[in-house]
Amino acid sequence: MHSSHTFPTGALPTHGPLFARCRPGASLREHVAAYFSLRVCEGDPPVQVRAVPDGCCDLMFDLTQPATAWLRGPRLSAMRYEHRAPTWLLGAQLLPGTAHAFTGQSAHLVAGVAIDLAPLCVEPLHVMVRALRDVGSLASQAQQLDHFLRRRLAGRPIDRRVSMACARLESDEGQVNIGTLVSACATSERNLSRLFKRWVGLSPKQFQRVLRFQRLLQAWDRGERPGWASLAHDLGYSDQSHLVREFAAFAGVPPDALLKMP
């Protein structure tokens, strides 16, 4: 078993005996990318995890504590965590726009930081954490989180201009011109930036950079090895040096160093 894991495309790895991941119910797939869990039991070695920016926010529950939960805003740079036994974390990877709908607060205020979830819960947090711990399996926990999030998000739709812009950036692989995006959303560049900071926590340009970085990681995960210069051209970087600088800014290490990690 490896004691160090890198997961470049989300809040937790999708593989390994310590990790589990599942999809939300159909009604929440516009809001939640996945539910995930991490467990480190007595006798297991410490687990080191690197998280990189993906444009999402993470709703986290510590199931080893009676009332510990938090919402982490979109990452602005790589973060490295070490988990020692006993650890049991449960999370929801919230898609862009969902955190603002969930909290009513500007997502820009939580970018790169975490806030206590307790004031946002309808029921006492320790009751919810105990219920999530008692059901045990991630599938059952996912059903409870589905119910919790449906109640919290009811009547709180994401601004259609933000949804449209995020979808356009996704479909164009993060390469669409911002001016074109502004026209497609029938708004001004200044207003779109304001909407993105409120709903996504990042500016449109920052979000576009994160998407392009994620496309690079996904290309590598698929086994594509055409070389950095070719990838830079295909993904819209100005040149290989630009790709390396952007990668290091988001991953915290140069491309070769991260992608050689276990």
TINU-229912 format. One line per 2 residues: number of its first residue (from 0); their letters; for each residue x, y, z of C-alpha. Coordinates in Angstrom, 2 decimals. Layout:
NUM) a) X/Y/Z | ...;
END
This chain:
0) mh) 0.00/0.00/0.00 | 1.36/3.40/-0.93;
2) ss) 1.57/5.95/1.88 | 1.47/8.89/-0.52;
4) ht) -1.23/9.64/-3.08 | -1.65/12.38/-5.65;
6) fp) -5.05/13.12/-7.11 | -4.96/15.84/-9.72;
8) tg) -8.60/15.96/-10.83 | -10.68/16.46/-7.72;
10) al) -10.84/16.55/-3.99 | -9.79/12.94/-3.42;
12) pt) -8.25/10.09/-5.39 | -10.60/7.71/-7.17;
14) hg) -8.45/4.67/-6.46 | -6.68/2.90/-3.61;
16) pl) -7.94/0.84/-0.66 | -8.31/3.88/1.60;
18) fa) -10.58/5.81/-0.74 | -14.12/5.46/-2.00;
20) rc) -16.10/7.60/-4.40 | -19.67/7.58/-5.74;
22) rp) -22.02/9.75/-7.77 | -24.89/11.74/-6.28;
24) ga) -28.54/11.08/-7.07 | -29.78/12.21/-10.47;
26) sl) -31.48/15.32/-9.07 | -28.16/16.67/-7.74;
28) re) -25.82/16.04/-10.66 | -25.90/19.69/-11.67;
30) hv) -24.64/20.56/-8.19 | -22.40/17.71/-7.00;
32) aa) -19.60/16.05/-8.95 | -19.13/13.21/-6.46;
34) yf) -19.21/12.08/-2.86 | -15.99/10.65/-1.48;
36) sl) -14.51/9.20/1.68 | -11.07/8.64/3.15;
38) rv) -10.33/6.26/6.02 | -7.03/5.63/7.79;
40) ce) -7.35/2.91/10.41 | -5.15/1.92/13.33;
42) gd) -1.99/0.29/12.02 | -2.12/2.05/8.63;
44) pp) 0.83/4.28/7.70 | 0.20/8.03/7.42;
46) vq) -1.38/9.04/4.12 | -0.18/12.12/2.26;
48) vr) -2.60/13.67/-0.20 | -2.05/16.51/-2.64;
50) av) -5.09/18.50/-3.81 | -4.90/20.87/-6.75;
52) pd) -7.31/23.54/-8.08 | -10.33/22.17/-9.94;
54) gc) -12.84/25.03/-9.67 | -14.98/23.12/-7.16;
56) cd) -15.72/23.59/-3.46 | -15.62/20.77/-0.91;
58) lm) -18.21/20.10/1.78 | -16.37/18.04/4.41;
60) fd) -17.38/16.02/7.49 | -14.92/14.57/10.01;
62) lt) -16.68/11.43/11.22 | -14.14/10.83/13.98;
64) qp) -15.31/14.02/15.73 | -18.78/14.73/17.17;
66) at) -19.45/18.04/15.41 | -16.72/18.88/12.94;
68) aw) -17.58/19.90/9.39 | -16.51/22.65/7.05;
70) lr) -16.90/24.11/3.59 | -13.67/24.72/1.69;
72) gp) -13.78/27.25/-1.13 | -12.14/26.80/-4.54;
74) rl) -8.42/26.17/-4.26 | -6.07/28.80/-5.63;
76) sa) -2.98/26.60/-5.40 | -1.99/23.06/-4.49;
78) mr) -2.51/21.88/-0.91 | -0.85/18.92/0.74;
80) ye) -2.36/17.06/3.68 | -1.09/14.25/5.89;
82) hr) -3.67/12.02/7.52 | -2.80/9.75/10.44;
84) ap) -4.93/7.08/12.10 | -7.67/7.31/13.03;
86) tw) -9.11/9.37/10.15 | -12.55/9.12/8.59;
88) ll) -13.47/11.96/6.27 | -16.60/12.23/4.15;
90) ga) -17.02/14.90/1.50 | -19.09/16.28/-1.34;
92) ql) -17.36/17.86/-4.32 | -19.62/20.82/-5.13;
94) lp) -19.69/21.99/-8.73 | -19.09/25.69/-9.54;
96) gt) -21.96/27.88/-8.37 | -23.29/25.46/-5.77;
98) ah) -21.38/26.86/-2.79 | -23.02/30.28/-3.11;
100) af) -26.45/28.67/-3.46 | -25.67/26.55/-0.38;
102) tg) -24.36/29.33/1.89 | -25.88/32.52/0.49;
104) qs) -22.41/34.03/0.87 | -20.10/35.14/-1.92;
106) ah) -17.90/32.21/-2.93 | -15.06/34.70/-3.37;
108) lv) -14.96/35.10/0.43 | -14.11/31.41/0.92;
110) ag) -11.69/31.00/-2.01 | -8.66/29.16/-0.66;
112) va) -10.05/28.95/2.90 | -12.50/26.88/4.95;
114) id) -15.50/27.97/7.02 | -17.32/26.18/9.83;
116) la) -20.43/24.37/8.59 | -22.29/24.37/11.93;
118) pl) -24.02/27.77/11.49 | -25.35/26.65/8.10;
120) cv) -27.00/23.43/9.29 | -30.74/23.27/9.98;
122) ep) -30.31/20.47/12.51 | -27.52/20.27/15.12;
124) lh) -24.30/19.27/13.43 | -23.46/16.51/15.91;
126) vm) -26.78/14.80/15.05 | -25.97/14.84/11.36;
128) vr) -22.39/13.64/11.84 | -23.58/10.79/14.08;
130) al) -26.18/9.73/11.51 | -23.59/9.74/8.72;
132) rd) -21.20/7.70/10.85 | -23.81/5.18/11.95;
134) vg) -24.95/4.19/8.43 | -21.38/3.21/7.61;
136) sl) -21.32/2.64/3.86 | -20.62/5.45/1.39;
138) as) -23.73/4.53/-0.63 | -25.95/5.06/2.42;
140) qa) -24.09/8.22/3.38 | -24.59/9.52/-0.16;
142) qq) -28.35/9.10/0.20 | -28.29/11.14/3.40;
144) ld) -26.17/13.84/1.80 | -28.54/13.89/-1.19;
146) hf) -31.43/14.58/1.18 | -29.49/17.24/3.10;
148) lr) -28.38/19.09/-0.05 | -31.78/18.90/-1.76;
150) rr) -33.36/20.63/1.25 | -30.59/23.22/1.44;
152) la) -30.58/24.03/-2.30 | -34.37/24.01/-2.83;
154) gr) -35.46/27.28/-4.42 | -31.87/28.46/-4.87;
156) pi) -31.06/28.08/-8.58 | -27.64/29.05/-9.90;
158) dr) -27.69/32.26/-11.95 | -28.35/31.19/-15.54;
160) rv) -25.57/33.45/-16.88 | -23.06/31.74/-14.63;
162) sm) -24.33/28.27/-15.60 | -24.19/29.22/-19.28;
164) ac) -20.67/30.63/-19.01 | -19.36/27.59/-17.09;
166) ar) -20.93/25.22/-19.62 | -19.43/27.17/-22.51;
168) le) -15.99/27.16/-20.95 | -16.27/23.41/-20.33;
170) sd) -17.46/22.61/-23.86 | -14.73/24.75/-25.43;
172) eg) -12.10/23.16/-23.18 | -11.29/26.43/-21.45;
174) qv) -10.17/28.12/-24.66 | -13.12/30.37/-25.51;
176) ni) -12.33/34.08/-25.74 | -13.66/36.00/-22.71;
178) gt) -15.18/38.63/-25.02 | -17.08/35.90/-26.85;
180) lv) -18.23/34.51/-23.52 | -19.51/37.91/-22.42;
182) sa) -21.52/38.28/-25.64 | -22.98/34.77/-25.34;
184) ca) -24.18/35.56/-21.80 | -25.67/38.92/-22.86;
186) ts) -23.90/40.84/-20.11 | -20.84/43.06/-19.65;
188) er) -17.35/41.83/-18.84 | -17.45/43.66/-15.52;
190) nl) -20.80/42.13/-14.56 | -19.72/38.63/-15.59;
192) sr) -16.63/38.98/-13.42 | -18.79/40.13/-10.51;
194) lf) -21.17/37.19/-10.99 | -18.31/34.70/-11.18;
196) kr) -16.71/35.95/-7.98 | -20.05/35.68/-6.19;
198) wv) -21.07/32.27/-7.53 | -17.80/30.50/-8.43;
200) gl) -15.27/32.28/-6.21 | -12.92/32.93/-9.13;
202) sp) -12.86/35.40/-12.00 | -13.79/34.02/-15.45;
204) kq) -10.12/34.17/-16.44 | -8.99/32.32/-13.30;
206) fq) -11.66/29.68/-13.86 | -10.58/29.33/-17.48;
208) rv) -6.97/28.80/-16.40 | -8.05/26.11/-13.92;
210) lr) -10.06/24.31/-16.61 | -7.10/24.35/-19.00;
212) fq) -4.86/22.96/-16.24 | -7.41/20.21/-15.61;
214) rl) -7.51/19.39/-19.34 | -3.76/18.89/-19.20;
216) lq) -4.06/16.48/-16.28 | -6.88/14.60/-17.98;
218) aw) -4.84/14.24/-21.17 | -2.00/12.77/-19.14;
220) dr) -4.38/10.45/-17.27 | -5.65/9.12/-20.60;
222) ge) -2.12/8.12/-21.48 | -1.50/10.83/-24.07;
224) rp) 2.25/11.46/-24.25 | 2.84/13.71/-27.32;
226) gw) 5.28/15.93/-25.42 | 4.85/19.16/-23.52;
228) as) 5.24/21.42/-26.57 | 2.51/19.55/-28.46;
230) la) 0.21/19.56/-25.42 | 0.81/23.29/-24.98;
232) hd) -0.33/23.90/-28.56 | -3.36/21.59/-28.32;
234) lg) -4.58/23.08/-25.03 | -4.16/26.75/-25.95;
236) ys) -1.00/27.67/-24.04 | 1.21/30.18/-25.82;
238) dq) 4.20/27.82/-25.67 | 5.79/25.08/-23.56;
240) sh) 7.24/27.56/-21.07 | 3.76/29.00/-20.50;
242) lv) 2.41/25.51/-19.83 | 5.19/24.75/-17.33;
244) re) 4.66/28.05/-15.47 | 0.90/27.55/-15.25;
246) fa) 1.31/23.95/-14.15 | 3.78/24.86/-11.40;
248) af) 1.50/27.69/-10.21 | -1.45/25.32/-9.74;
250) ag) 0.32/22.07/-8.81 | 3.10/23.53/-6.65;
252) vp) 5.72/21.49/-8.54 | 6.86/21.24/-12.19;
254) pd) 4.93/18.83/-14.46 | 7.50/16.03/-14.46;
256) al) 7.82/16.10/-10.66 | 4.08/15.77/-9.97;
258) lk) 3.32/13.22/-12.64 | 6.12/10.92/-11.42;
260) mp) 4.72/10.83/-7.90 | 3.17/7.49/-6.74;
END
